[in-house]
Structures are given as structure tokens and as C-alpha cells.
Amino acid sequence: GKCGELRRALFLMSTMDTNHVAMDTITFNAAISACETAGEWILAFDLLDEAAARSVDRDLRGYNAAVSACAKCGEWAQAVALVVQMESLSLKPDTITYSAAIGACQRGEEWMAALSLLSDMASRRLEMNSFTYTAAVSACGKEGGAWSQGLHLLSEMAAGRIAMTAQLHSSAVSVYDSAGGWALALSFLSDLLATSHVGVDIVTVGAVMKTFRQDGEWTQALGLLREMARMRLATDAPAYGGVICACELADEWTVALVLLDEMTAAHLIPD
């Protein structure tokens, strides 16, 4: 497994040390890559420091693996620190570096840091791909006050004809909801259904359902629940729960009870 790969890498390094075999950049990169796989960002940092102490060259691959390890754990500040450290070593961060660092900001819900990294990418004329934008928009989507920045990024994607990924859809819903409420989120979903080649998944529909639930828009929520069958999406317990919550806010108890009966008939357990 993931931890086994890391243990093997560390055992190999220990054996090399015992037998006085010099460790080189490839050795350290292999171990740091194993840290990335296991999400062991602290150990990745330690290995970079050890490489420096042994006067072993550190390269782009090793740093990218370390930044990715930070991204897996949402350690955005450490990821950004690695990007800065690369500059001091005259190593040029690439699209992989920045995408991983922005991913760390996404997990850490640090939209300002994510946008700063995007700006750095633009100044370096590095390619900003679907993954990069997805991570940045997701960071903005998690912070309600960053909706204008999220809208700007979505506009940039459209202008650059950068394809939206399925992962980005739910984050975009959050941005549109913060910008204009459930109506804008629903409009976005309608556009996706009409034009997207990626397809709409249960996570995206759930994000739109959440906007209805928050505002007590039970008729819209019920309509979306019925539409899910046409989209070939399973109407699961969370989907029913979103409609029932919207009904509760609107005091539509009769509809809520009918939906509970439907859940029972479908052997779904309410949340």
C-alpha cells in the first residue's frame, strides 16, 4: 500500500547509509515521491532538508512531490513556502508546482493565497489548465465572500475555452449561489444540462439542491428531485432530505410527509 512504499524507500535509504553508499538526487526524489503518495508532508520537508545537508542537488521533481504532499493535507502555507524556497535555489516552479500549491490552498480554504499563486502563474506565462482553475474556483466557492473572484475565474475559463471538469461544477454552483442566490445556481445547472459534454453528477445536483433547501424553495427542490430520474441520477436519501428540509422551512408538511412515504417505499433511510 501507500505506507508500504514509503517504508521501502526509507529502508533503502537506511541500508545505503549503513553501507556507506552515497545517496543522490534520484534517491531522495524517490523517497519524497513516496511521501507524496502517503501524504507525509512533514517527512517530505525533512528529506529536502537532509538532501541539502548532504550537499545533494534538489530539483523540480522533488519539490513538486513535496508540494503535492502538502496539497493532500491542505497545508497551504507550507506549500507556498516551498514555492518561495524554490526561487531561492533558482528552480523555476512549473504548472505542476502551482497547480499542487493552489490545490493546497483549496483544501485549506485560502482563496486569497490561491489567487495570488494564479497571478504568479500569469506573470510567468505558465499554462493555466482545468485542474488549476478548478482548485482556485473551489477555494473561492468555499468562502462566501469570494464569489466575485470566483465569477471572474469562471469568465476567464470561458474566454480561454478551458473545459470545465465535473469536479468544478459543484464549486461553480457555490459561487453562483453566493453571487445571486438559487436562481443563478439553477440557471447554471440548466446551461450545463444543455451544453456540457462532461455530464452532470450527483454532487453538482446536490449543491443546487442545497441552495433550494437554504431558501425554502420547495417547489424548485421538488422539481429537481423529479428531474433527477431523467438525468439518470439515483434519488438517494440526501436528495430527498434536501427537498424535505425546504418543505419544512416553507411549512409544506403535506408534501414532506408524501416524500417520507416515498422514501419508505424505496427503502431509503432518512438522514
Secondary structure, 3 states (H helix, E strand, C coil): CHHHHHHHHHHHHHHHHHCCCCCCHHHHHHHHHHHHHHCCHHHHHHHHHHHHHCCCCCCHHHHHHHHHHHHHHCCHHHHHHHHHHHHHCCCCCCHHHHHHHHHHHHHCCCHHHHHHHHHHHHHCCCCCCHHHHHHHHHHHHHCHHHHHHHHHHHHHHHHCCCCCCHHHHHHHHHHHHHHHCHHHHHHHHHHHHHHCCCCCCHHHHHHHHHHHHHHCCHHHHHHHHHHHHHCCCCCCHHHHHHHHHHHHHCCCHHHHHHHHHHHHHCCCCCC
